[in-house]
Amino acid sequence: MDDELLRRLQTEQARALLDDADPHHAVMLACDLLTAGVGGDAVVALAAESARTLPVYDANRRLAAVTDELGLPEPDLPTWPRTSKTTSVDGPTTTCEPGSPRWPGPS
């Protein structure tokens, strides 16, 4: 898994532990993991969910299954940032904002 995917996965994991995972970000992340060749039953199950209708509770549960399946340790929450904002040439963007360089779908 490349560094960017790992960072996104850790960000969603921390978000789920601190508040709630963003269902849309979680599903898009699972799709990106599959595209990168990182898969397993939990990744496939999350990627198969609807990014629009997945309930937050289920996003948290499925994301936890993905991180467990991939052997990702829990982050050190006191030092983890609370947002998934990144900086690009165009300024700050969220990881899955339409039109951003990180948007996995059509612009």
C-alpha positions in Angstrom: 0.0 0.0 0.0 1.4 3.4 -0.9 1.9 6.2 1.6 -1.1 8.2 0.5 -3.5 5.3 0.9 -2.0 4.5 4.2 -2.4 8.1 5.4 -6.1 8.1 4.2 -6.8 4.8 5.9 -5.2 6.1 9.2 -7.2 9.3 8.9 -10.5 7.5 8.5 -9.5 5.1 11.3 -8.8 8.0 13.7 -11.9 9.8 12.6 -14.0 6.7 13.4 -12.3 6.4 16.8 -12.7 10.1 17.7 -16.2 10.8 16.2 -17.5 8.8 13.3 -16.1 7.8 10.0 -17.4 9.6 6.9 -19.3 6.9 5.0 -18.5 8.4 1.6 -14.8 8.7 2.4 -14.7 5.2 3.8 -16.4 3.6 0.7 -14.2 5.6 -1.7 -11.1 4.6 0.3 -12.1 0.9 0.1 -12.5 1.3 -3.7 -9.1 2.9 -4.0 -7.6 0.1 -1.9 -9.0 -2.5 -4.2 -7.7 -0.6 -7.3 -4.2 -0.6 -5.7 -4.4 -4.3 -5.2 -5.0 -4.2 -1.4 -7.9 -6.4 -0.8 -9.6 -8.9 1.5 -13.2 -9.7 2.5 -13.6 -6.6 4.7 -12.2 -4.3 2.0 -14.5 -5.8 -0.6 -17.5 -5.6 1.7 -16.9 -1.9 2.4 -16.2 -1.1 -1.3 -19.5 -2.8 -2.2 -21.5 -0.4 0.0 -23.3 2.7 -1.3 -21.3 5.8 -0.5 -24.6 7.7 -0.3 -26.7 5.5 1.9 -24.3 3.7 4.1 -25.2 4.5 7.7 -22.5 6.0 9.9 -22.7 3.0 12.3 -22.1 0.6 9.5 -19.3 2.7 8.1 -17.5 2.6 11.5 -18.0 -1.1 11.8 -16.9 -2.0 8.3 -13.9 0.4 8.5 -12.8 -1.3 11.8 -13.0 -4.7 10.0 -10.8 -3.3 7.2 -8.2 -2.0 9.6 -8.2 -5.3 11.5 -7.9 -7.3 8.3 -5.0 -5.2 7.2 -3.3 -5.4 10.6 -3.3 -1.6 11.1 -2.6 -0.6 14.7 -4.8 2.0 16.4 -3.3 5.5 16.0 -1.9 7.5 18.9 -5.0 9.7 19.2 -3.6 12.5 21.4 -1.2 13.3 18.5 -3.4 12.6 15.6 -4.9 15.5 13.5 -8.7 15.9 13.7 -9.1 16.6 9.9 -8.3 14.9 6.7 -7.4 18.2 5.0 -4.4 18.2 2.7 -2.7 21.0 0.8 -2.3 21.0 -2.9 -1.1 23.6 -5.4 -4.7 24.9 -5.4 -4.8 25.2 -1.6 -6.4 23.0 1.1 -8.8 20.3 -0.1 -10.4 17.3 1.5 -9.3 13.9 0.5 -12.5 13.1 -1.5 -13.7 16.5 -2.6 -15.0 16.5 -6.2 -12.5 18.1 -8.5 -9.6 17.8 -6.1 -6.4 16.0 -7.2 -7.3 13.1 -4.8 -10.9 12.7 -6.0 -11.3 9.1 -7.3 -14.3 9.7 -9.4 -15.0 11.9 -12.5 -14.6 15.6 -12.0 
